């Protein structure tokens, strides 16, 4: 799947702030000669989704640009591998170990307890009592912001007054996306109804397509897919049925070349690099949870390059994005309904 960037919003709103957040990505200061060894452990295969491919590519580029940084990307694809592989990284002498999602939270906590001198980070870990763990930092994307913008776009684009949502799971991160989406729809306040479904898979396009087709049969003419690889099937259904597709994380230029209105982009690579850069420059904050969003350059909304969305609607959506970036709009993390 090709990833085409139209930075109309993200570049306008976030580039300067992103540059500031990633200012440490240049050359090291004269006193920093120590080799920083970092392991990134993913519970999903890196080739399973575009965001992970982009993340791995970004980490590789960062390593190339910093001679005293070593980054190793590791896959732990089964529950019984999580703790084993994290502990192996500890034994190999990595200074910082980054794990992924709440799936790996227990393994991260267990390893961190036995290796108090190692700095741990967990991406989207959702560790509620994070303050209890002084050598774990839980960092995550603000998924509500771009989803809110997507909700505005969907409400402005619908002709039937009914839009659908296909989530990969009824879980915290997906429901934050749903929450932002629903509040964006409510912000437009034009009577748009939203229908919520969960396909319970992030890797099955066939299942994603089935759920999208059900929503289309129910009268939804905009489908928002927040289901990872299953979202490809949602996009295909929208394209084939002549309705619109609201994308998440990437553009679906192959699956929905004429149907996509735009994507709620989340730049995981920017977020992880910012975390790494903070850590190796002495700004590691263990025992805390931090958030990255539009203002930090870790997220942004991008319209599809197919001419589907009028300039007037693009301008309205851009105005909402500006308000989010400067703090005028506050977004709750709980869905309005499921």
C-alpha positions in Angstrom: 0.0 0.0 0.0 1.5 3.3 -1.0 1.5 6.0 1.6 0.9 9.5 0.0 1.4 12.5 2.3 -0.7 15.6 1.8 0.5 17.7 4.7 -2.2 20.4 4.4 -3.0 20.0 8.1 -0.2 18.1 9.7 2.5 20.2 8.2 0.7 23.5 8.9 -0.1 22.7 12.5 2.6 20.3 13.7 5.8 20.7 11.8 7.3 23.5 13.8 6.3 21.9 17.1 7.5 18.5 15.9 10.9 19.9 15.1 11.1 21.3 18.6 10.1 18.0 20.1 12.7 16.2 18.1 15.4 18.8 18.4 17.7 16.3 20.0 17.7 14.2 16.8 20.7 16.0 15.4 24.3 15.6 16.4 25.1 14.8 20.0 26.6 17.4 22.3 30.3 17.2 22.9 30.1 15.4 26.2 28.0 12.5 25.0 30.2 9.7 23.9 28.5 6.8 25.7 26.9 4.2 23.5 23.2 4.1 24.1 21.7 0.6 23.4 18.0 0.5 22.9 15.7 -2.5 22.2 12.2 -2.2 20.8 10.1 -5.3 21.3 6.9 -5.5 19.3 4.1 -8.0 20.0 3.1 -7.8 16.3 5.2 -8.7 13.3 6.8 -5.6 11.8 5.5 -6.4 8.3 2.0 -6.9 9.6 1.0 -3.3 9.3 2.2 -0.1 7.7 2.5 1.8 11.0 5.0 -0.7 12.3 6.9 -0.7 9.0 7.1 3.1 9.2 8.2 2.8 12.8 11.0 0.4 12.1 12.2 2.5 9.1 12.2 5.6 11.3 14.2 3.9 14.1 16.7 2.6 11.5 17.2 6.1 10.1 17.6 7.6 13.6 20.2 5.0 14.4 22.1 5.8 11.2 22.1 9.5 12.1 23.4 8.9 15.6 26.7 7.1 15.8 26.5 6.4 19.5 23.0 4.9 19.4 22.3 1.2 18.7 18.6 0.2 18.2 17.6 -3.4 17.9 14.0 -4.3 16.7 12.6 -7.6 18.1 9.4 -9.5 17.5 7.7 -11.4 20.4 4.7 -12.9 18.6 3.2 -15.2 21.3 2.3 -14.5 24.9 4.9 -17.0 26.2 7.6 -15.0 24.3 6.8 -11.6 25.9 8.7 -11.9 29.2 11.3 -14.3 27.8 12.4 -11.9 25.1 12.2 -8.8 27.3 14.5 -10.6 29.9 16.8 -11.6 27.1 17.2 -7.9 26.2 18.0 -7.2 29.9 20.7 -9.9 29.9 22.2 -8.5 26.6 22.8 -5.2 28.4 20.4 -2.8 26.7 20.1 0.5 28.5 16.5 1.2 27.4 13.9 -1.4 26.5 10.7 -0.3 24.8 7.7 -2.7 24.8 4.3 -2.4 23.1 0.8 -2.2 24.2 -1.1 -3.5 27.3 -0.5 -7.0 26.0 3.1 -6.7 27.2 2.4 -4.8 30.4 2.7 -7.7 32.8 6.0 -8.9 31.1 7.4 -5.4 31.3 6.5 -5.0 35.0 8.0 -8.3 35.9 11.3 -7.6 34.1 11.5 -4.1 35.4 11.3 -5.3 39.0 14.3 -7.6 38.5 16.4 -5.0 36.5 15.9 -1.7 38.4 18.8 0.0 36.6 17.3 -0.5 33.1 15.0 2.2 31.8 11.8 0.7 30.4 9.2 2.4 28.1 5.9 0.9 27.0 4.0 2.2 24.1 0.3 2.4 24.8 0.8 0.3 27.9 -2.3 1.5 29.8 -0.7 0.8 33.2 -3.1 2.4 35.6 -0.7 2.5 38.6 2.3 3.6 36.6 3.6 5.7 39.6 4.4 2.4 41.4 7.1 1.6 38.8 10.0 4.1 38.9 11.8 2.6 35.9 8.8 2.3 33.6 7.5 5.2 31.5 4.2 4.6 29.8 3.9 6.8 26.7 1.1 6.9 24.1 -0.6 8.7 21.3 -3.6 10.9 21.9 -5.9 8.9 19.6 -8.9 11.1 20.3 -7.6 14.2 18.5 -7.4 13.0 14.9 -10.5 10.8 15.5 -12.4 13.9 16.5 -11.3 15.6 13.2 -12.4 12.4 11.3 -15.8 12.6 13.0 -16.2 16.2 11.8 -15.2 15.2 8.3 -17.6 12.2 8.3 -20.5 14.4 9.5 -19.8 17.0 6.9 -19.5 14.5 4.1 -22.5 12.1 4.8 -25.5 12.3 2.5 -27.6 9.7 4.4 -27.1 11.2 7.8 -25.7 7.9 9.0 -22.1 6.9 9.5 -20.5 3.7 10.8 -17.5 2.6 12.9 -15.6 -0.7 12.7 -13.3 -1.2 15.6 -10.7 -3.9 15.9 -11.7 -4.7 19.5 -13.8 -3.3 22.3 -10.7 -2.1 24.1 -9.2 1.0 25.6 -7.2 2.4 22.7 -9.9 1.7 20.1 -12.6 3.1 22.3 -10.5 6.3 22.7 -10.6 6.6 18.9 -14.4 6.0 19.0 -14.8 8.6 21.7 -13.0 11.3 19.6 -15.0 10.3 16.5 -18.3 10.6 18.2 -17.5 13.9 19.8 -16.4 15.3 16.4 -19.7 14.2 14.9 -21.5 15.9 17.8 -19.5 19.1 17.3 -20.8 19.5 13.7 -24.3 19.0 15.2 -26.2 18.3 12.0 -28.1 15.3 13.3 -25.7 12.7 12.0 -26.2 9.2 13.5 -23.3 6.9 14.2 -23.4 3.1 14.4 -20.7 1.2 16.3 -19.4 -2.3 15.6 -16.3 -4.3 16.6 -15.0 -7.0 14.2 -12.7 -8.4 16.9 -9.6 -8.7 14.7 -6.8 -6.5 13.6 -5.5 -8.9 10.9 -8.4 -10.2 8.9 -9.6 -8.1 5.9 -12.3 -10.6 5.2 -13.9 -10.0 8.6 -13.5 -6.3 8.3 -15.2 -6.3 4.9 -18.2 -8.3 6.3 -18.7 -5.8 9.1 -18.4 -2.8 6.8 -21.0 -4.4 4.4 -23.4 -4.8 7.3 -23.1 -1.1 8.1 -23.5 -0.1 4.5 -26.7 -2.3 4.3 -27.9 -0.4 7.4 -27.7 2.9 5.5 -24.2 4.2 6.5 -22.5 6.0 3.7 -19.3 6.8 5.6 -17.3 3.9 7.2 -14.6 4.6 9.7 -12.2 1.7 10.1 -10.0 1.5 13.2 -9.1 -2.1 12.9 -5.5 -2.4 11.7 -5.1 -4.9 8.9 -8.8 -5.7 9.0 -9.4 -2.1 7.9 -8.3 -3.0 4.4 -11.5 -5.0 4.1 -13.5 -2.1 5.3 -12.0 0.1 2.7 -12.6 -2.4 0.0 -16.3 -2.7 0.9 -16.7 1.1 0.8 -15.0 1.3 -2.6 -17.1 -1.5 -4.1 -20.4 -0.2 -2.7 -19.8 3.4 -3.7 -19.8 4.9 -0.2 -17.0 6.8 1.6 -14.2 5.5 3.7 -12.7 7.3 6.7 -9.2 5.9 7.3 -7.0 5.6 10.4 -3.1 5.7 10.6 -2.5 5.2 6.8 -4.0 6.1 3.5 -5.9 3.3 1.5 -4.9 4.4 -2.0 -5.0 0.9 -3.3 -8.1 -0.5 -1.5 -10.2 2.7 -1.7 -8.7 5.1 -4.3 -12.0 6.9 -4.9 -13.7 6.2 -1.6 -11.3 7.5 1.0 -12.1 11.0 2.4 -8.9 11.2 4.5 -7.0 9.6 7.3 -6.6 10.2 11.0 -2.8 9.9 10.8 -0.8 8.9 13.8 3.0 9.0 13.5 4.2 6.4 15.9 7.7 6.8 14.6 7.8 10.5 15.6 6.5 9.6 19.1 9.0 6.7 19.7 11.9 8.8 18.4 10.9 11.7 20.7 10.8 9.3 23.7 14.2 7.8 22.8 15.7 11.3 22.3 14.4 12.4 25.7 15.7 9.3 27.3 19.3 9.5 26.0 19.5 13.2 26.8 18.6 12.7 30.4 14.9 13.5 30.3 13.6 10.0 31.1 10.5 10.2 33.3 10.0 6.8 35.0 6.8 6.2 36.9 4.8 8.6 34.6 2.5 8.4 31.7 2.9 10.9 28.8 0.9 11.7 25.8 1.8 12.9 22.3 -0.7 14.4 19.9 -1.1 17.0 17.1 0.8 19.7 19.0 3.8 17.4 19.4 3.9 16.3 15.7 2.8 12.8 16.5 -0.6 13.1 14.8 -2.4 15.0 12.1 -5.3 14.7 9.6 -4.6 14.3 5.9 -7.1 14.4 3.2 -7.0 11.8 0.4 -5.6 13.1 -2.9 -8.6 12.1 -4.9 -10.6 15.3 -4.9 -13.5 13.8 -3.0 -13.6 16.5 -0.3 -14.5 20.0 -1.3 -12.2 22.9 -0.4 -15.0 24.3 1.8 -15.2 21.2 3.9 -11.4 20.9 4.0 -11.3 24.5 5.4 -13.9 23.7 8.0 -12.0 20.6 9.1 -8.7 22.5 9.2 -10.3 25.1 11.5 -11.3 22.3 13.9 -7.7 20.9 13.8 -6.3 24.3 14.7 -8.7 24.6 17.6 -7.6 21.2 19.0 -3.9 22.1 18.6 -4.2 25.3 20.5 -6.3 23.8 23.3 -9.7 25.4 22.4 -11.4 22.0 22.1 -11.2 19.5 24.9 -11.9 15.9 24.1 -13.0 13.2 26.6 -11.6 9.6 26.3 -14.9 7.9 26.9 -17.3 7.0 24.0 -20.7 8.6 24.0 -22.1 5.2 23.3 -21.2 1.8 21.9 
